[in-house]
C-alpha cells in the first residue's frame, strides 16, 4: 500500500471495478429476492414483496461497490489522499 496519491489509471480501475461489482451485486440481490419470493418486477405493482425485492437489489449493488472500494483501499491506499 503506497502513501502517494493514486494515479489516474488506478482511479479509472477503481471506477471500472466498482461499476462491475455494483452490477454483479445487484444481480445477486435480484436472484436472492426471487429465491425468497420477493419479485421486484412482479405484476402486483408496488406491493410489500416488490418493495423488499427492490431493497435487496439496492443492497446487493451497494455491497458490491463497497467491496470494490475496500479492495482498492487495501491495494492502493485511500483514493481521497
C-alpha positions in Angstrom: 0.0 0.0 0.0 1.5 3.3 -1.1 1.0 6.6 0.7 1.1 8.7 -2.6 -2.0 9.8 -4.4 -3.4 7.1 -6.7 -2.7 7.7 -10.4 -5.3 8.4 -12.9 -5.0 4.8 -14.2 -5.6 3.5 -10.7 -8.7 5.7 -10.2 -10.0 4.6 -13.6 -9.6 1.0 -12.4 -11.5 1.8 -9.2 -14.4 3.2 -11.3 -14.5 0.2 -13.6 -14.3 -2.4 -10.7 -17.0 -0.5 -8.8 -19.3 -0.5 -11.8 -18.8 -4.2 -12.5 -19.2 -5.3 -8.8 -22.3 -3.0 -8.5 -24.0 -4.8 -11.3 -22.9 -8.2 -10.1 -24.2 -7.4 -6.6 -27.5 -6.1 -7.9 -28.0 -9.3 -10.0 -27.2 -11.4 -7.0 -29.7 -9.4 -4.9 -32.3 -9.9 -7.6 -31.6 -13.7 -7.6 -31.8 -13.8 -3.8 -35.1 -11.9 -3.9 -36.5 -14.3 -6.5 -35.4 -17.2 -4.4 -37.2 -15.7 -1.4 -40.4 -14.9 -3.4 -39.7 -11.2 -3.5 -40.1 -10.2 -7.1 -39.1 -6.6 -7.6 -40.6 -6.5 -11.2 -43.7 -8.6 -10.5 -47.2 -7.8 -11.9 -48.5 -6.7 -8.4 -47.3 -3.1 -8.6 -45.6 -1.8 -5.5 -46.6 -4.5 -3.1 -44.6 -5.3 0.0 -42.9 -8.2 -1.8 -41.9 -5.8 -4.7 -40.5 -3.2 -2.2 -38.4 -5.8 -0.4 -37.2 -7.1 -3.8 -36.1 -3.6 -4.8 -34.4 -3.2 -1.4 -32.4 -6.5 -2.0 -31.3 -5.3 -5.4 -30.1 -2.0 -3.9 -28.3 -3.6 -1.0 -26.6 -6.0 -3.3 -25.4 -3.3 -5.7 -24.2 -1.1 -2.8 -22.4 -4.1 -1.2 -20.6 -4.8 -4.5 -19.5 -1.1 -4.8 -18.3 -1.1 -1.2 -16.4 -4.4 -1.8 -14.6 -2.8 -4.7 -13.7 0.3 -2.7 -12.3 -1.8 0.2 -10.2 -3.8 -2.3 -8.9 -0.6 -3.9 -8.0 0.9 -0.5 -6.2 -2.2 0.6 -4.2 -2.4 -2.6 -3.5 1.2 -3.4 -4.4 3.3 -0.4 -7.2 5.8 0.0 -8.4 7.4 -3.2 -9.1 10.6 -1.3 -5.5 11.2 -0.3 
